[in-house]
Amino acid sequence: MKWKTPRYVGLILLIILCVFVFVLYFICQDWEYNYAVQLLNCIDSLVGIRQEIAIAVLFTIHGGIFALFTYALITLFLIDNEDKKKDWFLRIIKSFQKS
């Protein structure tokens, strides 16, 4: 149970962060200090390769957050004890290699 506690806290903070960003993107667009909309406007103002690099960096950050979220969900809800937690990824790879 000790290994689950930090993941619960991290998962709750990640969900709060996602809800906060969602509210900023879609509800508070006219707010002066809305960093999410300012970031999107800044990326839209770039041209050429700079815009493509900025979009790639933004997608990489979002992909990393999604990977952390998925890992937290898998280790919290799909794995029962700490021994199974250690090699769940290797078992997934082996199952793909067999098929």
DOMAR-512186 format. One record per residue: residue in one letter; x, y, z of N, C-alpha, C in turn. Coordinates in Angstrom, 3 decimals. Last residue first. Layout:
# residues N
PT   r       n_c1       n_c2       n_c3      ca_c1      ca_c2      ca_c3       c_c1       c_c2       c_c3
PT   A          X          Y          Z          X          Y          Z          X          Y          Z
...
***
This chain:
# residues 99
PT   r       n_c1       n_c2       n_c3      ca_c1      ca_c2      ca_c3       c_c1       c_c2       c_c3
PT   S      2.147    -13.214    -30.086      1.052    -13.126    -31.066      1.504    -12.668    -32.422
PT   K      4.486    -13.055    -28.650      3.904    -14.372    -28.898      2.840    -14.309    -29.991
PT   Q      4.924    -10.318    -28.419      5.867    -11.109    -29.203      5.310    -12.486    -29.527
PT   F      2.909     -9.539    -26.696      2.870     -9.050    -28.072      3.809     -9.853    -28.966
PT   S      3.775    -10.799    -24.371      2.488    -11.211    -24.947      2.346    -10.714    -26.382
PT   K      6.155     -9.423    -23.878      6.194    -10.840    -24.213      4.893    -11.317    -24.831
PT   I      5.088     -6.874    -23.220      5.956     -7.032    -24.404      6.006     -8.504    -24.827
PT   I      3.732     -7.518    -20.859      2.990     -6.974    -21.998      3.795     -7.151    -23.276
PT   R      5.855     -8.328    -19.230      4.816     -9.299    -19.590      3.990     -8.810    -20.766
PT   L      7.206     -5.898    -18.973      7.862     -7.017    -19.655      6.846     -8.076    -20.070
PT   F      5.354     -4.461    -17.456      5.670     -4.004    -18.808      6.333     -5.122    -19.612
PT   W      5.307     -5.773    -15.009      4.097     -5.750    -15.826      4.403     -5.366    -17.260
PT   D      7.231     -6.147    -13.002      7.475     -6.656    -14.355      6.225     -6.662    -15.228
PT   K      6.467     -4.831    -10.612      7.825     -4.689    -11.111      7.987     -5.131    -12.559
PT   K      3.890     -5.484     -9.847      4.154     -4.134    -10.352      5.494     -4.058    -11.057
PT   K      3.937     -7.917     -8.672      3.449     -7.854    -10.054      3.768     -6.501    -10.688
PT   D      4.866     -7.078     -6.178      5.656     -8.012     -6.977      5.231     -7.993     -8.441
PT   E      2.837     -5.458     -5.113      4.105     -4.836     -5.524      4.962     -5.765     -6.376
PT   N     -0.453     -6.308     -6.434      0.570     -6.185     -5.397      1.889     -5.698     -5.988
PT   D     -2.270     -5.751     -8.626     -2.721     -5.980     -7.253     -1.640     -5.777     -6.200
PT   I     -2.882     -3.558    -11.208     -1.879     -4.404    -10.591     -2.189     -4.518     -9.104
PT   L     -4.776     -1.772    -12.042     -4.694     -3.046    -12.741     -3.697     -4.010    -12.131
PT   F     -4.670      0.587    -10.537     -5.922     -0.146    -10.622     -5.822     -1.506    -11.293
PT   L     -2.017      1.638    -10.413     -2.945      1.761     -9.286     -4.093      0.766     -9.359
PT   T     -0.703      1.118    -12.795     -0.117      0.625    -11.547     -1.073      0.724    -10.363
PT   I     -2.481      2.356    -14.619     -2.162      0.928    -14.715     -1.637      0.413    -13.383
PT   L     -2.492      5.041    -13.774     -3.724      4.261    -13.782     -3.444      2.766    -13.802
PT   A      0.212      5.709    -14.135     -0.385      5.784    -12.802     -1.672      4.968    -12.739
PT   Y      0.435      5.389    -16.915      1.237      4.562    -16.013      0.648      4.555    -14.603
PT   T     -1.314      7.422    -17.764     -1.600      6.029    -18.079     -0.836      5.089    -17.158
PT   F      0.046      9.681    -16.790     -1.323      9.414    -16.364     -1.673      7.946    -16.596
PT   L      2.438      9.501    -18.237      2.450      9.441    -16.770      1.073      9.096    -16.208
PT   A      1.391      9.803    -20.839      2.101      8.574    -20.467      2.166      8.420    -18.950
PT   F      0.348     12.411    -20.704     -0.561     11.285    -20.942      0.095      9.963    -20.551
PT   I      2.735     13.806    -20.354      1.721     13.861    -19.299      0.734     12.707    -19.451
PT   G      3.914     13.210    -22.823      4.546     12.795    -21.572      3.575     12.798    -20.416
PT   G      2.111     14.460    -24.559      2.310     13.015    -24.623      2.960     12.476    -23.373
PT   H      2.475     17.132    -23.878      1.180     16.511    -23.631      1.279     14.986    -23.681
PT   I      5.148     17.381    -24.743      4.799     17.617    -23.339      3.467     16.957    -22.999
PT   T      4.794     16.851    -27.467      5.680     16.010    -26.665      5.366     16.160    -25.182
PT   F      3.139     18.966    -28.267      2.628     17.594    -28.320      3.490     16.640    -27.501
PT   L      4.986     21.079    -27.860      3.724     21.054    -27.122      3.127     19.650    -27.117
PT   V      6.966     20.395    -29.722      7.300     20.462    -28.294      6.030     20.381    -27.452
PT   A      5.475     20.611    -32.096      6.078     19.326    -31.719      6.426     19.298    -30.237
PT   I      4.869     23.335    -32.068      3.778     22.368    -31.993      4.312     20.999    -31.571
PT   A      7.452     24.367    -32.325      6.663     24.695    -31.137      5.503     23.710    -30.966
PT   I      8.131     23.371    -34.868      8.907     22.961    -33.692      8.112     23.222    -32.415
PT   E      6.250     24.718    -36.445      6.235     23.258    -36.406      7.013     22.735    -35.197
PT   Q      7.028     27.372    -36.043      5.704     26.948    -35.612      5.639     25.425    -35.505
PT   R      9.560     27.280    -37.212      9.431     27.608    -35.784      8.073     27.175    -35.243
PT   I      9.112     26.828    -39.900      9.676     25.752    -39.102      9.563     26.027    -37.602
PT   G      6.432     29.099    -40.365      7.393     28.146    -40.890      7.816     27.084    -39.895
PT   V      5.828     31.434    -37.718      5.705     30.999    -39.111      6.767     29.947    -39.417
PT   L      3.726     32.298    -34.898      4.990     31.864    -35.494      4.762     31.409    -36.933
PT   S      1.168     32.646    -34.003      1.823     33.801    -34.624      3.160     33.443    -35.259
PT   D      0.482     30.264    -32.797     -0.181     30.621    -34.050      0.507     31.782    -34.756
PT   I      2.008     30.474    -30.472      2.343     29.449    -31.461      1.710     29.759    -32.806
PT   C      0.608     32.585    -29.238      2.023     32.744    -29.566      2.453     31.720    -30.612
PT   N     -1.882     31.398    -28.854     -1.775     32.567    -29.734     -0.333     32.807    -30.163
PT   L     -1.147     29.410    -27.008     -1.680     29.037    -28.322     -1.605     30.196    -29.309
PT   L     -0.328     31.060    -24.879      0.609     30.124    -25.483      0.135     29.701    -26.871
PT   Q     -2.722     32.371    -24.267     -1.568     33.153    -24.718     -0.533     32.260    -25.396
PT   V     -4.239     30.212    -23.366     -4.633     30.871    -24.614     -3.486     31.728    -25.150
PT   A     -2.704     29.668    -21.034     -2.976     28.634    -22.028     -3.345     29.250    -23.376
PT   Y     -2.629     31.934    -19.406     -1.396     31.505    -20.070     -1.658     30.472    -21.163
PT   N     -4.479     34.509    -18.801     -4.718     33.143    -19.244     -3.521     32.660    -20.059
PT   Y     -4.692     37.088    -17.813     -3.560     36.263    -17.393     -3.720     34.787    -17.781
PT   E     -7.114     38.134    -18.839     -5.838     38.759    -19.203     -4.638     37.860    -18.898
PT   W     -9.718     36.238    -20.211     -8.975     36.609    -19.021     -7.573     37.054    -19.409
PT   D    -11.097     35.173    -22.305    -10.890     36.614    -22.307    -10.079     37.108    -21.107
PT   Q    -11.410     32.469    -21.791    -10.536     32.877    -22.885    -10.236     34.374    -22.882
PT   C    -12.451     30.634    -19.809    -11.881     31.937    -19.452    -10.973     32.475    -20.558
PT   I    -13.287     28.252    -21.146    -14.239     29.095    -20.436    -13.699     30.501    -20.208
PT   F    -11.243     26.827    -22.505    -12.569     26.956    -23.089    -13.499     27.942    -22.394
PT   Y     -8.706     26.971    -21.202     -8.815     26.923    -22.658    -10.195     27.330    -23.154
PT   L     -9.341     26.966    -18.434     -8.652     28.104    -19.044     -8.830     28.132    -20.555
PT   V    -10.571     24.453    -18.169    -11.342     25.669    -17.857    -10.678     26.887    -18.498
PT   F     -8.370     22.855    -18.857     -9.597     22.796    -19.646    -10.441     24.055    -19.424
PT   V     -6.638     23.470    -16.748     -6.260     23.858    -18.113     -7.483     23.838    -19.024
PT   F     -8.158     22.338    -14.621     -7.785     23.752    -14.618     -7.437     24.235    -16.025
PT   V     -8.246     19.636    -15.370     -9.504     20.402    -15.268     -9.213     21.901    -15.308
PT   C     -5.492     19.062    -15.203     -6.210     18.922    -16.477     -7.520     19.696    -16.464
PT   L     -5.006     19.508    -12.456     -4.320     20.305    -13.467     -5.038     20.236    -14.812
PT   I     -6.614     17.478    -11.352     -6.907     18.885    -11.041     -6.252     19.802    -12.072
PT   I     -5.249     15.267    -12.380     -6.648     15.490    -12.760     -7.035     16.935    -12.481
PT   L     -2.796     15.585    -11.070     -2.855     15.614    -12.528     -4.274     15.859    -13.021
PT   L     -3.553     15.265     -8.390     -3.004     16.552     -8.839     -3.048     16.673    -10.355
PT   I     -4.383     12.577     -8.509     -5.346     13.618     -8.142     -4.845     14.993     -8.591
PT   L     -1.950     11.357     -9.166     -3.097     11.238    -10.060     -4.136     12.309     -9.767
PT   G     -0.376     11.986     -6.921      0.002     12.463     -8.246     -1.152     12.422     -9.225
PT   V     -1.821     10.594     -4.945     -1.645     12.048     -4.834     -1.297     12.629     -6.204
PT   Y     -1.563      7.990     -5.943     -2.882      8.579     -5.749     -2.796     10.096     -5.686
PT   R      1.218      7.711     -5.855      0.532      7.705     -7.152     -0.882      8.264     -7.046
PT   P      1.798      7.714     -3.135      2.269      8.824     -3.977      1.580      8.873     -5.336
PT   T      0.307      5.235     -2.417     -0.033      6.565     -1.896      0.513      7.702     -2.752
PT   K      1.390      2.854     -3.393      0.215      3.431     -4.059     -0.050      4.873     -3.633
PT   W      3.432      2.004     -1.811      3.797      2.463     -3.141      2.618      3.100     -3.855
PT   K      2.100      1.159      0.506      2.947      2.348      0.566      3.265      2.887     -0.813
PT   M      0.820     -1.204      0.000      0.000      0.000      0.000      0.857      1.258      0.000
***
